[in-house]
Amino acid sequence: VLFVRPGRRSQVAAPRSRDVLLVAELIGLGLGAGMNLQHSLSWASHFGHPALQHSIRSLLRRARLSGMAAEMRRNDGPLADLFGLLARAVETGAALGSTVDGFVDQMTSQARADAADRAQRLPVKLLFPLALLMLPGRVLVVAGPALIDGFSRVSAVP
């Protein structure tokens, strides 16, 4: 999402956890398709949030000089957790696809837990608008005809 102000450079909003999840899924897809880690990262850098694209591309540039695992460990951006897991997998020889899949599962379960937490807090947040706006309208709909009937009887008596 770009926000453009006259006379200023465009500002890009910070990546969200779903953007990180998308990039992790793309990396896992590339690894599952038989690509090596560098090619998977390069392919995933073409998609997703611009800040994440830049982070992956700069990691790949720096990794040519000092090695992939070392550069992944130095990263402190939004992909630091994923890169830390991948660096450990590269150093130990663990399966990269399983590492990324585990990260995606963890992020997905965290997103579901956050959504469930927000859903549990929703009734408390809706209590005030419900009481303030809807309850008076319901009282008028239910008691209104009775009040009109009562006033018409009182005014009709001589």
N, C-alpha and C positions, 0 to 999 in steps of 0.2 A: 504494500500500500504506500503510495507516494503522496506526500503533502507538499504542495508547491506554494511558496510565498513569493510575491513579487519582489524582485531585486535580490533574492537569496537563492542559494543552491537548494535543490530538493533534499528533503530529509526522508530517510527510510525508517519505518517503525522497526522496533527491535523484534527479533524472531521469537515466536512463541514455541511452546513445547510441542505443538502439533507440527510445526515446521521441522523441528529436530527429529520428530518421529518419522516424517516423510523422508528426510534424507537418510535416516538409518534404514528404513525399509528399502530405499533404492540401492543403498550399498549392499544390503543383504540379497537383493534381487540380482545384482551384478555378480556377487560371489557365488550365488546359486547357479547362475548361468555359465559358470566356468571362468569368469574373469579373475585375474589376480587382484590384490588389494589396491594397487596403484590405479589400474584401469577402472575398477569399481568406483573408487573415489573420484577419478576424473569424469566418469560418466554421470555420477550423482551430482557433480558440481554444475552441471548444465540445467538442473532443475531446482525448484525450491526457492527459498528466501534469498535475496541478494547478499545479505550479510553472511549467510552460511556458504553461499557460492564462493564469496571472496575468501572466507576462512579456509575452505578446502583447497582452493587454488594456491593460496599462499603457503599452506602446509606442503603441498606437492612440490612447489618451487624450492622451499627450504630443505625438504627431505632429500633432494638430489645431492646436496652437499654433506649433510650430517647423518643421513639415515632416517628411515621411516619411523622406527620405534622411538628414537630420541626426540624427533620433532613432535610426535604425537604426545609424548609425555610433557613437553614444554607448552603445549597449547592450553590456554586458559579461557577460551571463548565459550560460546554456548554448546559446542560439541565436545567439551573437555571430558565429560564422563564417558562418552562413546569412544573417543580417542584413547583415553586411559585404558579401557578394556581391550581395545584393539592392540595397543602397544604391549600389554601384558601377554596377549595371545600370540603376537609376533615373536616376542622374546622366548616364550615357553614352547612354541610350536603347536599350540592348541588350534583347534578348528576355528577359523575366522567366521564361517557361516553360522555356526552354533553360538558363537559369542555375540554376533549381531542379532540373531534371533532372540537370544536371552534378553538383550537390551531392549529390543522392540516389545517383547512380552512384558517386561518390567514397566516400560513407559506406558503401555496400553492399560495395564492394571492400575497404574497410578492415575491415569486420566479417568478411568471408570470410577475409582474411589473418590476423586475430586468431584466428579459429576454427581455421584450419590450423596456426597456431603452437601453440595449445593442444593440438591433436591430435598434433603431433609430440613434445611434451613428455610426453604421457600414458604411453608405455611406461616411461620413466624413473621416473615417479611410482608406477607399478604394480609395479615390480621388487621392492621391499622387501615389500609385502604378499604378492606371489606367492611369493617365496622363504620367507617366514616362515610363511604359513598353508597354502598349497596344496601345496607340495613335501613336507612331512612326511606329509600325508594320502595323497599319491600313493605315497610310499615304503611306507606301511603297506598300501595296497591291493595293490601289486605284490609286496612282500617278505613281507607278513603270512602268506599261505597257505604259502609255503615255510618260514617260521620255525615255524609251527604243525606242519607235517608233520615237520620236523627234530626238534622237541621231542617229538613223539609217538613217533618212532622211537627216540630216545635213552631215553625213559622206558619203552619196551616191551622193551628188551634186558635179560635177566636177569643 
